[in-house]
Amino acid sequence: MTPFQLYNQQPSQIVAPTSAEALAHVLRDASSTGMAVIPWGGGTRQGLGGPPRRYDIALDMRSLADVIAYTPADLVLRVGAGATLGQVQDLLATHNQWLPWNPPLPHQATIGGLLASGATGSLRMGYGTPRDWTLAMQVALGDGRLVKSGAPVVKNVAGYDTHKLHIGALGTLGVITEVTFKVAPRPAHCQTLLAAFSSPLAILEAMNQLTQPPFQPISMVIMNGNASKANPVLHSFLTDKAPHLIMAVRFAGTAGAVGRQIRMGVAVCVEEGAHTIELSEADDSSIWQAIADDLRPTEHVLIRVGVPLSHLRTMLRSVDSIPHHRGWSTEHYLIGGAGLFYARWSVSAIADLAPALAELRAGLAPLGGYAVVEHLPVALANQQPPIDIWGPPPETLTLMRSLRHTWDPAGILNPGRYLV
Amino acid sequence: MTREMLITTLRHHLGSRYVLHRREELMLYEYDGSAMDQALPDVVVVPGSTAEVAAAMATATRLGFPIIARGAGTGLAGSTVAERGGMVVSLARLNQILQIDPQAATAVVQPGVVNTDLSRAAAPYGLHFAPDPSSQRSSTIGGNAGSNAGGPHCLKYGVTSNHVLAATLVLADGHVVRVGSAVSDTPGYDLLAAVVGSEGTLGIMTELTVRLTRNAEDVRTFLAIFDDMEVAGACVSAIIADGIIPAALEMIEGEGIAAIESWAHAGYPPDARAVLLIEIDGLREDIAAEARRIALVCQASGCRELRTASDAAQRERLWAGRKGALAACARIAPHYHILDGTVPRSRLPEILRRSAEIAAHYDLKVVNIFHAGDGNIHPLLLFDLRVPGTRERAIAAGAEILRSCVEVGGTISGEHGIGIEKREFIPWIFNVEDLSAFTDLRNVFDPTGVMNPGKLLPPPASLSSLHASQPSLRLPRRGAWI
């Protein structure tokens, strides 16, 4: 594929600024001439948001990849938004620290792109989301103003926390140029328990128990049989290759605390009728990288569903029935502790996807849930009518539009790709 | 005339009982917890529902009166002082805990719920509300959210903004919206992130969904005693650098130790130069291991003695000293100016030395009682208002200490807010373009500029000169209270 091609559209210019000031200058010019800008990091999340309405400039962020400041003793890191998460994690690891954030493809995906696209991972169960770890940002607004908010210290209430507005905004308010994170010491030990269940009720009951004290899992993911089969690393550990529901649960801390939770976790799962596999510590990081990468873009559509935790069961029943009735193959991932669920459907025609998505949203609405097309493959995007990626807008849409208009008055940033 | 119209309309919406307008009623609302700024509002309303808040706000906006939200009034930066008059909206009657969901570990509360009351209500489920500002026995969840309050245990558990999931927000014109969501990652801009910590400048929160935190299996509290303040500061940095994130890591230094001890009998050695209060919590095996590491780090750092609280009663005694620290310092001098700056943790020894030098230069006593693990310092400048000029010296010394925080890479407020007190320092950390983006945000929520005007951002030039010509604004007219 041609670099920076997006849904078969080509930019007329490719710009790779080497400083935040130069980048701001590009935006200022684009804003005054009405050129549409698509910021690019590693491109791993460009399947979110669908085709742009216009596309003139590809803004390659990867030249802004410097680590600007890192004081391990302060647990604070300041880095250019074009650095990959993997690059950052490698640096932190040399001081036995990490950013507890594990989205897919970290060695390709950039910090700025991951933040802008609201990428998270299973570690949010134990550590929260990047929103909780972002202390400060520098952002080039759509009109070319280069602004900062936050402070490079772990506690700050000066100014508005405007940096958090850019997380998940798909670059429609501004382009993130630099980020300051709070980082964490790496846990001394991490160990993972896999459990294969045949009953959906049993796995949910086990999940429920494993999130109650004394359990303190840092990650928990539940996959259906298709999903576990699609993950060769995970699949290699499963002794019984039948299509079960698989739970992966990860504990961290001292060997004593981890060991106790694993032992108790085995008891809980066995009690619920599961077959359990205790992974060795050596296998821990590779299995979780493989699980994180499960949510990478593929040729199939990926749907993200969020519901209140209290409606998890109802949601699961409803999302199961949709591909089932249509005879689609589906991979399911439930991210523990977050009420987040991902479904990858083997659907090739927009005429099939659109009513399924509408049915899904109709089922979620009374639960207070939502569904977003997390990855729209090119083949589906080029069919008519266009799919509704974001679903019904929030009631604060007017405020959001007004904010966007004030920071990106010419509407040049990722036009047509976000709900605002 | 307009004020009369305001009062009449408000009485129509809220009933006369909940519209306070007599001078003696308004005087109760003319200051916050700092007593550094005082001003009388035109009217105080005490609405009993979101609808009443909305009606009152729409009225004030229509008639052009500033709107100032107020919880318990324990703020320390003047954010709730009605500097330009206007309508104070007391949220005291909206004090119900509407729901606790033990499974999801969330609660839905009205803004007037007192911080500790929520933790008390959540206790039967093994849960608590993590933000624990020292004012927590009187300050409210709404006020905590409005000011993004901190507290000792924010070191491990994060500040208030990490614990608010959603809010019902009334905008200046009375429009009611929901910001945030208890559902993860809902599409749309994270407006809640801007609202929390906005000091009532974007709207008024009338219902909040907050995260509750599971009580830890095991807790251990230590008192580390030092003969040297900078050694204690270095020890803080060493603990963090060793990879331990305690639940809380507090420092008390200087004359404050003896003052606290004679008041609280917490067991602090009066001759110590600095003490650290270190608390760790978690699973028992983790706690045992961290306790060993803390002992090693403290020993290597040159700690005189490390004591461990052996039971809950001893732990509470150690904390009683810390939590009563402000009151105890009244024994040293009757009035104080409490500062709130943050520095990178590795710069703590330097900033402590610098604050002592600055205080000495201004001939003031300084006691540091603060969240050391976060690098969040609270130098307490002690003075006696009756001595002419000391208050002005305290303000000048305070500005210089905060300036030093910025110079070592820190900021001017870790948790108390900007309000009136620190708005003129904002340009030390944000430039004109940064401020223009903040102003844009504010205008989006409050296009007519009635929401707590003048707070949080530096005044435009015109206001600045007005401020200078009215120094009395920062002079308590009837003495500070502690």
Interface residues (C-beta under 8 A of the other chain):
Chain A: T71 P72 A73 D74 L75 V76 N96 Q97 G118 T120 R124 G128 T129 R131 D132 L141 R145 L146 V147 K148 S149 A151 P152 V153 V154 K155 N156 V157 A158 G159 Y160 D161 T162 K164 L165 I167 G168 A169 L173 A184 P185 R186 A188 N208 P213 P214 Q216 G253 T254 A255 G256 A257 R260 Q261 R304 G306 V307 P308 L309 S310 A338 G339 L340 G368 G369 Y370 V372 W390 G391 P393 P394 E395 T396 L397 L399 M400 S402 L403 R404 T406 W407 L419 V420
Chain B: D101 Q103 A104 G126 S147 N148 G150 C154 G158 V159 S161 N162 V177 R178 V179 A182 V183 S184 D185 T186 P187 G188 Y189 D190 L191 A193 A194 V196 G197 S198 R214 N215 E217 S237 I240 A241 G243 I244 I245 G282 L283 R284 E285 D286 A288 A289 T342 V343 P344 R345 S346 H371 D374 G375 N376 G409 G410 T411 I412 S413 G414 E415 H416 G417 I418 K422 I426 I429 F430 E433 D434 S436 A437 F438 D440 L441 R442 N443 V444 F445 L456
